[in-house]
Amino acid sequence: MPAFRTRHLCSVAAALVLTIAAPATAATAADSSAAALREVLFVGNNWDGTADVIKSSGDFAKVGRLNVIPDKDARMAEINADPIKWIYFMAIRNGVGEGHDQFADDMYSTPDGKSVVVSRPSFADVVSINLATGTINWRFPVSGYRSDHMAVSPDGTRVAVSASTANTVHVLDINTGKQLGSFATGDKPHENIFTKDGKYIWNMAIGDVNTSLDDPAWDWTKGDRHITVVDATTYKQVKIIDMRDRLDAFGLTDFSDAVRPAVFSPDESKLYFQVSFFNGFLEYDVATDKITRMKTLPKNPATSEDRTTWVNDSRHHGISMNPAGTKLCVAGTMDDYATVVDRSTLQEGPLVTASKPYWATVSGDGKDCIISESGADQVTAIDFATGQKVTSVSVGDHPQRVRLGHVQADWTGPATG
């Protein structure tokens, strides 16, 4: 994904210095700058407001931990002084938070590895935190009362964040927090994806996932759910994709059209996505604008068939793809497993037992799928080649989003904060 291209940019910078035959000291400085960054995985512990930083591959050992709510007292004072903010804060706690506050939804590091930008749903904001000191560089309150998933541009300079109660996506300068633009979405914007050329942003709106009207007959009550594609320079709408029509054409009239986590193939010709209530995923062909294949994954016999017991309308929530584009990794959230699926045949591998896996991403070396086990407070690596578990690492309370990023090479945690 875009956030971990920084090392390549640094390598190019060093190569250019050598090409123009600059003095040796300049070349050494460029090499030193490139070597000063360390690729890591940021794990957002949503319920305790921390981020664990672990190695991006290998043994995934812990590097350090960061408090992402150093301003908690100030934020709570604001919320307690405003009845409307307090109502929404409590609604988040008792709704999507499952009785807990949501303090760390998504995060990306800056290209220089000196800061990390975090969306904090319960505080309805995005903050940049200095990794050396643990203090806040800037804060951006989103429209409405809850922030959610983010995405970072391929060059690492912009972050897009969903303001879920305002049906808006804000695009911010990652270094200053200044808003560069915004755009309207469907109801409850969720996942954001920049295309690899940086030209477009895809946003998936999931509608209301906290009501108990979960029977397919009541699906229409969930709101206006569609994919919004915008120009990433002008933030003007380019296309709207309503999966309702595409699902119906594929014969899936009882399926929800709430697109959850999604991942593009390397050439971006195909989009693989999950929808509410479904134990599996679908393949969408971008050029023909059609759903082309569906994969149904096994159900856990121990999982209740009562949809109202599934967290936030999820059955499966989390999907990633290896860099070669040959394997998919799926988090079977309510079925308590994860599995690697062959992209060509759609045959799943071993079902790796996991406790409410909530996200899936890719290790720095591309060899492993990394899932967050929100029910066990750990992240687990699964080998893309074999589909077998590699290792698990303990983290904080309710890990959700896991993102590749960078820190300074000698970083082990903030000096203060």
C-alpha positions in Angstrom: 0.0 0.0 0.0 1.1 3.6 -0.5 2.5 4.2 3.0 5.4 1.9 2.6 6.9 3.4 -0.6 9.1 5.8 1.3 12.1 3.6 1.3 12.0 3.5 -2.5 11.8 7.3 -2.7 14.8 7.6 -0.4 16.8 5.1 -2.6 16.0 7.2 -5.7 17.1 10.4 -4.0 20.4 8.8 -3.1 20.9 7.5 -6.6 20.3 11.0 -8.1 23.0 12.4 -5.8 25.5 9.9 -7.1 24.5 10.5 -10.7 25.3 14.2 -10.7 28.7 13.4 -9.1 28.1 15.5 -6.0 30.9 15.5 -3.3 31.3 12.3 -1.4 30.0 14.0 1.8 26.7 14.7 0.1 26.3 11.1 -1.1 27.1 9.9 2.4 24.5 12.2 3.8 21.9 10.9 1.4 22.8 7.3 2.2 22.6 8.1 5.9 19.2 9.6 5.5 17.9 6.5 3.7 19.4 4.3 6.3 17.9 6.4 9.2 14.4 5.0 8.5 13.1 1.7 9.7 10.0 0.0 8.3 7.5 -1.1 10.9 3.9 -2.0 11.4 1.7 0.3 13.4 -1.1 -1.5 15.3 -3.9 0.6 16.5 -5.4 -0.5 19.9 -8.7 1.1 19.6 -10.1 0.6 23.0 -7.1 1.7 25.1 -5.9 4.5 22.9 -2.4 3.2 22.2 -0.4 2.1 19.1 2.0 -0.8 19.3 4.9 -0.6 16.8 6.4 -3.9 15.7 8.9 -5.1 13.2 7.4 -5.2 9.7 8.6 -8.8 9.0 10.6 -11.6 10.4 9.7 -12.2 14.1 7.5 -9.1 14.3 9.0 -8.2 17.6 7.9 -5.1 19.5 9.7 -1.9 18.8 7.8 0.5 21.0 4.5 1.8 22.1 2.8 5.2 21.7 -0.1 6.9 23.6 -2.3 8.3 20.9 -4.6 10.2 23.4 -2.1 12.4 25.3 -4.7 15.2 25.3 -7.5 13.0 26.7 -8.3 15.3 29.6 -8.7 18.3 27.3 -10.9 16.4 24.9 -13.1 15.0 27.6 -13.5 18.5 29.1 -14.8 19.7 25.7 -17.2 16.8 25.3 -18.6 17.1 28.8 -19.2 20.8 28.2 -21.2 20.2 25.1 -24.4 18.1 25.4 -24.5 17.2 21.7 -20.9 16.0 21.7 -21.6 14.1 24.9 -24.6 12.3 23.3 -22.5 11.3 20.3 -19.6 10.2 22.5 -21.8 8.0 24.5 -23.6 6.7 21.3 -20.2 5.6 19.9 -19.3 3.9 23.2 -22.6 2.0 23.4 -22.9 1.4 19.6 -19.9 0.7 17.4 -17.6 0.7 20.4 -19.4 -2.3 22.0 -19.3 -0.6 25.3 -15.9 0.9 24.9 -14.5 4.2 23.6 -12.8 4.2 20.2 -9.5 6.0 20.4 -7.4 4.6 17.6 -9.0 3.7 14.4 -6.5 4.2 11.7 -3.0 5.6 11.3 -0.2 6.4 8.9 3.4 7.7 9.5 4.8 10.7 7.7 7.4 10.1 5.0 10.2 11.2 7.3 9.2 8.7 10.0 9.0 11.5 12.6 5.3 11.6 13.2 2.2 9.4 13.0 -1.3 10.6 12.0 -4.2 8.9 13.8 -8.0 9.1 13.4 -9.8 8.9 16.8 -13.5 8.1 16.4 -14.6 9.0 19.9 -12.9 12.4 19.7 -14.1 13.1 16.1 -10.7 14.1 15.0 -7.4 13.4 13.3 -4.1 14.2 15.1 -0.5 14.1 14.2 1.7 12.8 17.0 5.5 13.5 17.3 7.1 10.1 17.7 10.1 11.4 19.5 8.2 13.3 22.2 4.7 11.8 22.1 3.1 15.3 21.9 0.6 16.5 19.3 1.8 18.4 16.3 -1.6 19.3 14.9 -5.3 18.4 15.4 -8.1 18.4 12.8 -11.7 18.1 14.1 -13.7 16.4 11.3 -17.2 17.4 10.3 -19.8 15.8 12.4 -19.1 13.6 15.4 -17.0 10.6 14.4 -13.8 10.0 12.4 -13.1 6.6 10.8 -10.9 4.9 8.2 -8.2 6.7 6.4 -5.9 6.3 3.4 -2.6 7.8 2.5 -1.6 9.0 -1.0 1.2 7.0 -2.8 3.7 9.8 -2.2 2.8 9.9 1.5 1.9 13.6 1.6 -1.9 13.4 2.0 -4.4 11.5 4.1 -8.0 11.0 3.4 -10.3 10.5 6.4 -13.9 9.5 6.6 -16.2 11.7 8.8 -18.8 9.0 9.2 -21.7 11.1 10.7 -21.2 13.9 8.2 -21.1 11.8 5.0 -17.9 13.5 4.1 -14.2 12.7 3.4 -11.6 15.2 4.3 -8.2 15.2 2.6 -5.4 16.7 4.7 -1.8 17.7 4.2 -0.1 15.0 6.3 2.6 17.4 7.6 0.5 20.4 8.5 -3.1 19.1 9.0 -4.4 21.7 6.6 -7.5 20.6 4.6 -6.7 20.4 0.9 -10.2 19.4 -0.1 -13.2 17.4 0.8 -16.0 15.5 -0.9 -19.5 14.1 -0.2 -20.2 10.4 0.1 -23.0 8.0 0.7 -24.2 7.3 4.2 -21.5 6.5 6.8 -18.3 6.6 4.7 -15.9 3.9 5.7 -13.0 2.5 3.7 -10.8 4.8 1.5 -8.4 3.7 -1.2 -6.0 5.8 -3.3 -5.3 4.3 -6.7 -1.6 3.6 -7.1 -1.0 6.4 -9.5 -2.5 8.8 -6.9 -5.1 10.1 -9.4 -8.3 8.8 -7.7 -9.8 8.1 -4.3 -12.4 5.4 -3.9 -14.6 5.7 -0.8 -17.0 3.0 0.4 -20.1 4.1 2.3 -21.6 1.3 4.5 -24.7 2.9 5.9 -26.2 2.2 9.3 -24.6 -0.8 10.8 -25.9 -0.5 14.4 -29.6 -1.1 13.9 -31.2 -4.5 14.5 -33.1 -4.4 11.2 -30.7 -6.9 9.8 -33.0 -9.2 7.9 -32.6 -8.8 4.1 -36.2 -7.5 3.9 -35.2 -4.5 5.9 -32.0 -3.8 4.0 -33.4 -0.6 2.5 -33.5 1.0 6.0 -29.7 0.9 6.2 -29.2 4.0 4.1 -27.6 5.1 0.8 -24.6 2.9 0.4 -22.4 3.3 -2.7 -18.8 3.7 -3.8 -17.8 7.3 -4.6 -14.8 7.8 -6.9 -13.3 11.2 -7.0 -10.4 13.0 -8.7 -7.6 13.2 -6.1 -6.5 16.6 -7.2 -9.8 18.5 -7.6 -11.9 16.2 -5.3 -14.7 16.3 -7.8 -16.9 13.2 -8.3 -15.8 11.0 -11.2 -18.2 8.1 -10.7 -20.7 6.5 -8.4 -20.9 2.7 -8.2 -24.0 1.3 -6.5 -23.3 -2.4 -5.9 -27.1 -3.0 -5.5 -27.6 -3.1 -9.3 -24.4 -5.2 -9.8 -25.4 -7.7 -7.1 -28.9 -8.0 -8.5 -27.5 -8.7 -12.0 -25.3 -11.4 -10.5 -28.3 -13.0 -8.8 -27.6 -11.8 -5.3 -30.8 -9.9 -4.6 -30.7 -10.8 -0.9 -27.1 -9.5 -0.4 -26.3 -6.3 1.4 -24.7 -3.7 -0.9 -22.6 -2.2 2.0 -19.0 -2.6 0.7 -16.7 -3.3 3.6 -12.9 -3.7 3.4 -11.7 -4.0 -0.2 -8.4 -4.5 -2.1 -7.4 -4.0 -5.7 -5.4 -6.4 -7.8 -1.9 -5.1 -8.6 -3.0 -3.8 -12.0 -6.2 -2.4 -10.5 -8.3 -4.2 -13.0 -10.2 -6.1 -10.3 -11.6 -5.1 -6.9 -12.1 -7.8 -4.2 -14.5 -6.7 -1.6 -16.6 -7.9 1.4 -20.2 -6.9 2.2 -22.2 -6.9 5.4 -23.4 -10.3 6.7 -21.5 -12.4 4.1 -19.0 -15.1 4.9 -16.9 -14.5 1.8 -16.0 -11.9 -0.8 -16.8 -10.8 -4.4 -14.7 -10.0 -7.4 -15.6 -6.8 -9.4 -14.2 -6.1 -12.9 -13.5 -2.4 -13.1 -13.5 -2.1 -16.9 -16.8 -3.9 -17.5 -18.4 -2.6 -14.2 -19.7 -6.0 -13.3 -19.3 -8.5 -10.5 -17.5 -11.5 -12.1 -17.0 -14.1 -9.3 -18.1 -14.8 -5.7 -16.3 -16.8 -3.1 -18.3 -18.3 -0.2 -16.1 -19.3 2.7 -16.8 -21.8 5.5 -19.1 -20.9 8.4 -18.0 -21.7 11.9 -20.7 -24.0 13.4 -20.3 -22.2 16.7 -21.3 -18.8 15.2 -24.9 -17.8 15.8 -27.0 -17.4 12.7 -28.7 -14.4 14.5 -27.4 -11.5 12.5 -28.1 -9.1 15.3 -25.3 -10.7 17.3 -22.7 -9.9 14.6 -20.6 -6.9 15.4 -21.5 -3.9 13.3 -23.2 -6.0 10.6 -19.9 -7.7 9.9 -19.5 -11.4 9.2 -16.1 -11.2 7.6 -14.1 -7.9 7.9 -10.6 -7.7 6.5 -9.0 -8.6 3.2 -5.5 -8.2 1.7 -3.5 -9.4 -1.3 0.1 -10.5 -1.6 2.3 -8.2 -3.8 2.3 -10.8 -6.7 -1.5 -10.7 -6.8 -1.8 -14.5 -6.5 -3.1 -14.9 -3.0 -5.8 -13.2 -1.0 -6.0 -13.2 2.8 -9.4 -13.0 4.5 -10.3 -12.2 8.1 -13.4 -14.3 9.0 -14.3 -12.0 11.8 -17.4 -13.6 13.4 -16.3 -17.1 12.3 -13.1 -16.8 14.3 -10.6 -17.7 11.6 -8.5 -16.3 8.8 -7.5 -18.0 5.6 -5.4 -17.5 2.5 -7.3 -18.0 -0.8 -5.8 -18.7 -4.2 -6.8 -15.8 -6.5 -7.0 -18.0 -9.6 -9.0 -20.9 -8.3 -10.6 -19.2 -5.3 -9.7 -22.3 -3.3 -9.1 -21.5 0.4 -6.2 -22.9 2.4 -6.2 -23.9 6.0 -8.6 -22.1 8.4 -6.3 -20.5 10.9 -8.1 -20.1 14.2 -8.2 -16.5 15.3 -10.3 -14.5 17.8 -12.5 -12.0 16.1 -9.9 -11.0 13.4 -10.8 -7.4 12.4 -8.3 -6.5 9.7 -5.8 -8.0 7.2 -2.7 -6.4 5.7 0.7 -7.5 4.3 4.1 -7.7 5.9 6.9 -5.5 4.8 8.6 -8.3 2.9 5.3 -9.4 1.3 5.6 -12.9 2.6 3.0 -12.9 5.3 -0.6 -11.8 5.8 -1.0 -9.9 9.1 -4.3 -10.0 10.9 -5.4 -8.2 14.0 -7.1 -10.5 16.5 -9.3 -8.0 18.4 -10.7 -10.7 20.6 -7.3 -11.9 21.8 -5.3 -8.6 21.8 -2.7 -9.9 19.4 -1.6 -9.7 15.8 -0.9 -12.9 13.9 1.2 -13.6 10.8 0.1 -16.2 8.2 2.4 -17.4 5.5 0.9 -16.5 2.1 2.7 -19.5 0.5 1.5 -22.2 2.9 -1.5 -20.6 4.6 -0.1 -21.7 7.9 0.3 -19.5 11.0 3.8 -18.1 11.5 3.6 -16.3 14.9 1.5 -14.1 17.1 2.5 -11.0 19.0 0.6 -9.6 22.0 -0.5 -6.0 21.7 -3.0 -3.6 23.4 -6.8 -3.7 23.9 -8.8 -4.4 20.8 -6.3 -4.1 17.9 -8.0 -3.1 14.7 -6.2 -1.3 11.9 -2.6 -2.4 11.1 -0.6 -0.3 8.7 2.9 -0.3 7.3 4.9 2.8 8.1 8.3 4.1 9.1 10.0 5.4 12.3 13.5 6.7 12.9 16.0 3.7 13.0 16.8 4.1 16.7 13.2 4.8 17.8 11.9 2.7 20.7 9.1 5.0 22.0 8.6 8.6 22.9 11.0 10.2 25.4 8.0 11.8 27.1 4.2 11.8 26.8 
